[in-house]
Amino acid sequence: MRTSSALGVAAIGSGWGGKLLAGSHLPDPQSVLDEISISKYVRADYRDLYDMSDDKPIWDMSKDWIRTVDWEKVRSELSGTKVRFAVGAADAESAQEGLAPFEKLSGIKVELVPIPDDSFYDKALAEFISGNASFDALQFFSPWLGDFAAPGFLHPLQEFADKWSLPLDDFYDTYRLNYGYFNGEMYGIPFDCDIQMVHLRKGYVEQVLGGPIDKATSVPTYDELIRLSGELNKVEPGVSGVGLMAAPGFWSTYTWEHISAQAGMMLFDENWEPIFNGDAGMKGLEIILELAKNANEGHAGSGWPENRSAWLGGQVATNISWQDSGTQAMRPDQSQIVDDFVTIYEPRISGGRFAPPNIAGSTSCVAASAQNPEGAFLMLAFLTTSSIMAMNEANANGVAPGYKSVLTNPNLQEVSQPAKVWGESLEHAWCAPRLPGAFPIEQAIGNEINRAVVGKISAKEALDNAAAAVKEIMSSNGFYQGADPVDYAAAAPGLYVGEGKDLPF
């Protein structure tokens, strides 16, 4: 979950500001690449805090695409062309600055197409429908992939990925499959690669447990988290036992999916019939209702901003949230709980499975109507390359890397407290399918869950109502009519990637 630039490049040094003039001499690529470094990209106070330097890389040079691609070949084929890139209006200035090195490396000019942040989906969709989109490339919320890919609005990318040797094998499977592919075809490059995790305040939890926290065994189950959060609710006035996001809409959906996945819940069967109102989904919602008794004040109206504020402000003793709650909590300018927290392995549920949830995130795509699709692909590959994504994580700006070579890097793990558990957890990740209508589906489920959380209806009523609403949304998007817009067999490998794997603990 990002908290600054949508491109994750807001912290780049000011030396990138100049724009190329048509026909100007391009610098030696290596001189540009040398400047894409920790000393230039990562904030000085964070470098000092964690002894970061260019001598201690937080990525693997041999897998960093911008350092392996042949920029002279790129220039020979595409220099002098233009790419139009749709970005949130608030990020236009930082995006232009961050893309200056790409222009120097490639000779491709990037023209930004600002779109108001609060209407990005609607504006982008309207332009796609018009058949004459004003942009070649865009980055968007990954659950929207089905809405944009199913009608043919996106350009296939596999040919470009093969030609320019994009290191797809370095992405964790859950991101590669769910942020990159739709119906077996590559349409995206993973960008902001999120996972939800459980975080504990060390001082409070160790006081209740009577000893140090073990990341795998101190809170092994959700039953134990319920018990523990109840005890923690009594530890200090103004500190709640657990931080919970249960606001109407997708916030409640994400919390429920997170927990229900551990009970073995899947949203649909192989015929795309909703099955989440079965025993596993019910177990997840029942756990939420128990945790809610110990949750932060206003949890029934809390989304990410409220949850982040309560966690970093020291108002909750445990937290169910995204991975960056662990990275940002390390940074003194963002957090009041520095050195007093730890991110643990996902608690389990009896009869369920270890299924850490890959929820939210964003992907990078090229429009089917793009005038320069190959140039757009190269620009997106630059923005999502492992070195830049690693430095986003070091800057704790909420733009999360999805690369194995980054999250397993010992130097990166020193500056991102969740990274080791995060990376190991991704080998077992659960993810919702990318379907047309995914956003209204998330909204419909979460609205009903919120009604249960505030006591208006029972858990069973909530999930039955949600299943009926989802069935209607699916029908309106072309399902159950003989030729589903998404092939279940193509989506299935990404829904749970942990089958048969040994646990990391």
C-alpha positions in Angstrom: 0.0 0.0 0.0 1.8 3.1 -1.1 1.7 6.4 0.8 3.6 8.6 -1.6 4.2 8.7 -5.3 2.2 6.3 -7.4 5.4 5.6 -9.3 7.5 5.1 -6.1 10.1 7.6 -7.4 9.4 10.7 -5.3 12.7 10.4 -3.3 15.0 10.5 -6.3 17.8 13.1 -6.2 17.2 16.4 -7.9 19.9 15.8 -10.5 17.4 14.0 -12.7 15.3 17.0 -13.6 16.5 17.9 -17.1 14.5 16.9 -20.2 16.1 15.7 -23.4 15.9 17.9 -26.4 15.1 16.3 -29.8 18.3 15.2 -31.5 20.5 15.8 -28.4 23.4 13.5 -27.7 22.6 10.7 -25.4 25.0 10.0 -22.6 26.9 6.7 -22.1 24.3 4.3 -20.6 26.7 3.2 -17.9 27.1 6.7 -16.6 23.3 6.9 -16.2 23.1 3.5 -14.6 25.8 4.4 -12.1 23.6 7.3 -10.9 20.7 4.9 -10.2 22.2 4.0 -6.8 21.6 4.0 -3.1 23.5 7.2 -2.6 21.3 9.0 -5.2 17.9 7.4 -4.6 17.6 6.5 -0.9 17.0 9.3 1.7 20.1 10.4 3.4 18.7 10.0 6.9 17.7 6.4 6.1 21.1 5.7 4.7 22.7 7.0 7.9 20.3 5.1 10.1 21.0 1.7 8.6 24.5 2.2 7.2 23.3 1.9 3.7 25.8 2.5 0.9 26.5 1.7 -2.7 29.0 -0.9 -1.5 26.2 -2.9 0.1 23.7 -3.4 -2.8 20.1 -4.3 -1.8 19.5 -6.1 -5.1 21.2 -8.5 -7.4 23.0 -6.8 -10.2 22.8 -9.9 -12.4 19.0 -9.8 -12.2 18.4 -6.1 -12.4 16.9 -5.6 -15.8 18.1 -2.1 -16.4 21.7 -3.4 -16.0 21.3 -6.4 -18.3 19.2 -5.0 -21.2 21.1 -3.7 -24.2 20.4 0.0 -24.2 22.3 0.6 -27.4 19.9 -1.8 -29.1 17.0 0.0 -27.5 18.3 3.3 -28.8 18.9 2.0 -32.3 15.3 0.8 -32.6 13.3 3.3 -30.6 15.3 6.5 -29.9 13.3 9.5 -31.0 9.9 7.9 -30.3 7.4 9.0 -27.7 5.4 7.3 -25.0 2.3 8.7 -23.4 2.0 7.6 -19.8 -1.2 7.9 -17.7 -0.5 8.9 -14.1 -2.4 10.2 -11.2 -2.5 14.0 -11.4 -0.9 14.4 -7.9 2.1 12.3 -9.1 2.9 14.0 -12.4 5.8 16.2 -11.2 7.6 13.4 -9.4 6.9 11.0 -12.2 8.5 13.3 -14.7 11.6 13.6 -12.6 11.8 9.9 -12.0 11.5 9.1 -15.7 14.4 11.4 -16.8 17.0 8.6 -16.5 14.8 6.4 -18.7 14.8 9.1 -21.4 18.6 9.3 -21.2 19.0 5.6 -21.4 16.6 4.9 -24.2 16.2 8.1 -26.2 12.4 7.7 -25.8 10.5 10.8 -24.8 7.9 10.3 -22.1 4.8 12.5 -22.2 2.7 12.3 -19.0 -1.1 12.2 -19.2 -2.4 13.3 -15.8 -5.7 11.8 -14.6 -7.4 12.8 -11.4 -6.5 10.3 -8.7 -10.0 9.9 -7.4 -11.5 9.0 -10.8 -8.6 7.1 -12.4 -10.6 3.9 -13.0 -13.6 5.7 -14.5 -11.5 8.0 -16.7 -9.2 5.2 -17.9 -12.2 2.9 -18.6 -14.0 5.7 -20.5 -10.9 6.3 -22.7 -10.5 2.5 -23.4 -14.1 2.3 -24.4 -13.7 5.3 -26.8 -11.1 3.2 -28.7 -8.7 6.1 -28.8 -7.1 6.3 -25.4 -4.8 9.3 -24.8 -2.1 7.1 -23.3 0.1 4.2 -24.2 0.8 2.9 -20.7 -0.7 3.0 -17.3 -0.2 1.6 -13.8 -3.4 0.6 -11.8 -4.8 -1.4 -9.0 -4.1 -5.0 -9.8 -7.7 -6.3 -9.1 -8.8 -4.2 -12.1 -6.8 -6.3 -14.4 -9.8 -8.4 -15.4 -11.9 -5.3 -16.2 -9.3 -4.0 -18.6 -7.9 -7.2 -20.1 -11.2 -9.1 -20.7 -12.6 -6.6 -23.2 -9.3 -6.4 -25.1 -8.2 -3.0 -23.8 -4.6 -4.2 -23.0 -1.7 -5.0 -25.3 -0.1 -8.5 -24.9 3.4 -8.2 -23.6 5.0 -11.7 -23.8 6.7 -10.9 -27.1 8.4 -7.8 -25.7 9.3 -9.7 -22.5 11.0 -12.4 -24.5 12.8 -10.0 -26.8 14.2 -7.8 -24.0 14.7 -10.7 -21.6 12.5 -9.4 -18.7 13.5 -11.6 -15.7 10.0 -12.9 -15.1 11.4 -15.9 -13.2 12.6 -13.5 -10.5 9.1 -12.5 -9.5 7.3 -14.6 -6.9 4.8 -16.8 -8.6 1.8 -15.1 -6.9 2.7 -11.7 -8.4 3.8 -13.0 -11.8 0.6 -15.0 -12.2 -1.9 -12.5 -10.7 -0.4 -9.2 -11.7 1.1 -10.2 -15.0 -1.3 -12.8 -16.6 -4.9 -12.9 -17.6 -6.4 -16.0 -19.2 -2.9 -17.3 -19.8 -1.7 -14.2 -21.7 0.8 -11.7 -20.3 -0.6 -8.2 -20.0 1.2 -6.7 -17.0 4.5 -6.3 -15.2 4.0 -6.5 -11.4 4.6 -3.1 -9.7 3.4 -2.5 -6.1 3.5 -6.1 -4.7 1.6 -6.3 -1.4 1.0 -8.9 1.1 -1.0 -8.7 4.4 0.8 -9.8 7.6 0.4 -9.7 11.4 2.5 -7.3 13.4 3.1 -7.3 17.2 4.3 -4.7 19.7 7.1 -6.4 21.4 6.9 -4.7 24.8 3.2 -5.4 25.4 3.1 -8.9 23.9 6.2 -10.1 25.7 4.7 -8.7 28.9 1.6 -10.9 28.4 3.5 -13.9 27.1 6.1 -13.7 29.8 9.1 -14.0 27.4 10.5 -13.1 24.0 8.5 -13.4 20.8 9.1 -16.3 18.4 7.9 -15.4 15.0 6.4 -18.8 14.3 5.3 -20.1 17.7 4.3 -17.3 20.0 1.0 -16.7 18.1 0.6 -19.9 16.2 -3.2 -19.7 15.7 -6.0 -17.1 15.4 -7.5 -18.6 18.5 -4.3 -17.5 20.3 -4.5 -14.0 18.7 -8.1 -13.7 20.0 -6.9 -14.7 23.5 -3.8 -12.5 23.3 -5.6 -9.4 22.0 -8.1 -9.7 24.9 -5.3 -9.7 27.4 -3.6 -6.8 25.6 -6.7 -4.8 25.6 -6.2 -4.4 29.4 -2.4 -3.6 29.4 -2.5 0.2 29.0 -5.3 2.8 28.6 -5.6 4.1 25.1 -4.0 0.9 23.6 -6.3 -1.6 21.9 -5.6 -5.3 21.7 -5.7 -5.5 17.9 -5.9 -3.2 14.9 -8.6 -4.2 12.5 -9.8 -2.8 9.2 -13.5 -3.4 9.0 -14.8 -0.3 7.1 -17.6 -0.9 4.5 -16.5 -2.1 1.1 -13.2 -3.6 0.2 -11.5 -2.9 3.5 -13.7 -5.4 5.3 -13.3 -7.8 2.3 -9.6 -7.8 2.6 -9.5 -8.5 6.3 -12.0 -11.3 5.9 -10.1 -12.8 2.9 -6.9 -12.6 4.9 -8.3 -14.7 7.8 -10.6 -17.0 5.8 -7.8 -18.0 3.5 -6.1 -19.7 6.5 -9.3 -21.7 6.9 -9.0 -23.0 3.3 -11.6 -20.6 1.9 -11.8 -20.1 -1.9 -14.1 -17.6 -3.4 -15.4 -19.7 -6.3 -15.6 -23.3 -7.6 -14.4 -24.4 -11.0 -17.7 -23.1 -12.5 -17.3 -19.7 -11.0 -20.1 -20.3 -8.5 -19.6 -18.4 -5.3 -18.7 -20.8 -2.5 -17.2 -18.4 0.1 -20.3 -18.5 2.3 -19.4 -22.1 3.3 -17.6 -23.3 6.4 -14.2 -21.7 5.7 -15.6 -18.3 5.0 -17.9 -18.5 8.0 -14.9 -19.4 10.2 -13.0 -16.3 9.0 -15.9 -14.0 9.7 -16.5 -15.5 13.1 -12.9 -14.9 14.0 -13.3 -11.3 12.9 -16.3 -10.9 15.1 -14.3 -12.2 18.1 -11.3 -10.0 17.3 -13.6 -7.0 17.0 -14.3 -7.2 20.7 -10.7 -6.3 21.3 -10.2 -4.0 18.3 -9.3 -0.3 17.9 -12.0 2.2 18.5 -13.7 3.0 15.3 -12.6 -0.3 13.6 -15.9 -0.6 11.8 -15.0 2.6 10.0 -11.3 1.9 9.6 -9.5 1.5 6.3 -5.8 1.7 5.6 -5.2 5.3 6.5 -6.9 4.9 10.0 -5.2 1.6 10.6 -1.8 3.0 9.6 -2.2 6.0 11.9 -3.2 3.9 14.9 -0.4 1.4 14.4 2.4 3.8 13.8 1.1 6.0 16.6 1.3 3.3 19.1 -2.5 2.9 19.7 -2.8 -0.9 19.0 -0.8 -3.7 20.5 -1.2 -6.1 17.5 -2.2 -5.3 13.9 -3.5 -7.1 10.9 -2.3 -5.0 7.9 0.1 -4.8 5.0 3.8 -5.6 5.1 4.7 -1.9 5.0 3.3 -1.5 8.5 6.6 -3.3 9.4 8.9 -1.3 7.2 7.4 2.1 8.0 7.3 1.4 11.7 11.2 1.2 11.6 11.5 4.8 10.4 11.6 7.5 13.2 10.0 10.2 11.0 7.0 8.0 10.4 6.7 5.9 13.6 6.4 6.2 17.3 7.1 2.5 17.9 10.6 2.1 16.4 12.4 -1.0 17.8 9.2 -2.1 19.7 7.5 -4.3 17.1 8.0 -7.5 15.1 6.2 -9.0 12.1 5.4 -12.7 12.5 4.5 -15.7 10.4 0.8 -15.9 9.6 -1.3 -17.5 12.4 -3.0 -20.7 11.4 -6.5 -22.1 11.8 -7.2 -25.7 12.7 -8.1 -27.8 9.6 -6.9 -25.0 7.3 -3.6 -24.1 5.7 -0.7 -21.6 5.8 -1.9 -19.1 3.1 -0.6 -15.6 3.6 -2.8 -13.3 1.5 -1.5 -11.4 -1.6 -4.1 -8.6 -1.4 -4.3 -5.3 -3.4 -1.1 -4.2 -5.1 -0.8 -2.7 -8.6 0.4 -3.6 -12.0 1.8 -1.9 -15.1 0.2 -2.3 -18.5 0.2 -1.1 -22.1 -3.0 0.0 -23.9 -4.1 -2.1 -26.9 -4.5 1.2 -28.8 -0.9 2.3 -27.9 0.9 4.1 -30.7 4.3 3.0 -29.3 3.6 -0.3 -27.4 7.2 -1.5 -27.3 8.5 1.9 -26.0 5.7 1.8 -23.4 6.8 -1.7 -22.3 10.4 -0.6 -22.0 9.4 2.4 -19.9 7.4 0.1 -17.5 10.2 -2.4 -17.3 12.5 0.5 -16.2 10.1 1.6 -13.5 9.6 -1.9 -12.1 13.2 -3.0 -12.3 14.5 -4.7 -9.1 17.0 -1.9 -8.1 14.4 0.8 -8.2 11.9 -1.4 -6.4 14.4 -2.3 -3.7 15.2 1.4 -3.2 11.5 2.1 -2.9 11.4 -0.4 -0.1 14.5 1.2 1.5 12.7 4.6 1.4 9.6 3.0 3.1 7.3 4.7 0.6 4.8 1.9 0.4 5.7 0.7 -3.1 6.6 -2.9 -2.5 9.1 -5.1 -4.5 7.9 -8.5 -5.7 11.3 -9.9 -6.6 12.9 -13.0 -5.0 16.4 -11.5 -5.4 15.3 -8.4 -3.5 13.4 -9.8 -0.5 16.0 -12.5 0.1 18.9 -10.0 0.0 20.5 -9.8 3.5 21.3 -6.1 3.0 17.7 -5.4 2.1 16.5 -7.4 5.1 18.5 -5.1 7.4 16.4 -2.1 6.3 13.1 -3.9 6.0 12.1 -5.8 9.1 9.3 -7.9 7.5 11.3 -8.8 4.4 12.5 -12.3 5.5 9.1 -13.5 6.7 7.4 -11.7 3.8 9.5 -13.4 1.2 9.2 -16.9 2.7 5.4 -16.4 3.1 5.0 -15.5 -0.6 5.9 -19.1 -1.5 2.5 -20.0 0.0 0.4 -17.0 -1.0 -3.4 -16.9 -1.6 -4.9 -14.4 -4.0 -8.3 -13.5 -5.4 -8.8 -14.1 -9.1 -8.6 -11.1 -11.4 -12.1 -10.9 -12.8 -14.2 -8.4 -14.7 -16.2 -6.8 -11.9 -13.6 -7.5 -9.2 -14.1 -4.1 -7.6 -17.9 -4.2 -7.2 -17.5 -7.8 -6.0 -15.1 -6.6 -3.3 -17.4 -3.8 -2.4 -20.5 -6.0 -2.2 -18.8 -8.6 0.1 -17.3 -5.9 2.4 -20.6 -4.0 2.8 -22.3 -7.1 4.1 -19.4 -8.1 6.3 -19.4 -4.6 7.8 -23.1 -5.0 8.6 -22.3 -8.1 10.5 -19.4 -6.3 12.4 -21.7 -3.6 13.5 -24.4 -6.1 14.6 -27.1 -5.4 12.0 -27.1 -8.9 10.6 -25.6 -12.3 11.5 -22.4 -13.7 10.0 -24.4 -16.2 8.0 -26.8 -13.6 6.6 -23.8 -11.4 5.6 -22.1 -14.1 3.6 -25.3 -15.4 2.0 -26.3 -11.9 1.0 -22.8 -11.3 -0.4 -22.8 -14.6 -2.4 -26.1 -13.6 -4.0 -24.8 -10.1 -4.8 -21.6 -11.6 -6.3 -23.6 -14.1 -8.4 -25.5 -11.2 -9.9 -22.4 -9.1 -10.6 -20.7 -12.1 -12.2 -23.8 -12.7 -14.4 -23.8 -9.1 -15.5 -20.2 -9.5 -16.6 -20.8 -12.5 -18.8 -20.4 -15.5 -16.6 -22.7 -18.5 -16.6 -23.7 -18.0 -20.2 -21.7 -20.7 -21.9 -18.4 -18.9 -22.5 -17.0 -17.4 -19.3 -14.8 -14.3 -19.8 -12.1 -16.0 -17.6 -11.1 -19.6 -17.9 -11.0 -21.0 -14.3 -8.2 -23.4 -15.2 -6.0 -20.5 -16.4 -6.7 -18.6 -13.2 -6.4 -21.5 -10.7 -2.6 -21.8 -10.5 -2.3 -18.3 -9.0 -5.1 -18.6 -6.4 -3.0 -20.6 -3.9 0.6 -21.3 -4.7 1.5 -23.2 -1.5 0.0 -26.6 -2.2 2.4 -29.4 -1.1 5.2 -27.1 -0.1 7.0 -27.4 3.3 6.3 -24.6 5.7 9.1 -22.0 6.3 9.3 -22.7 10.0 
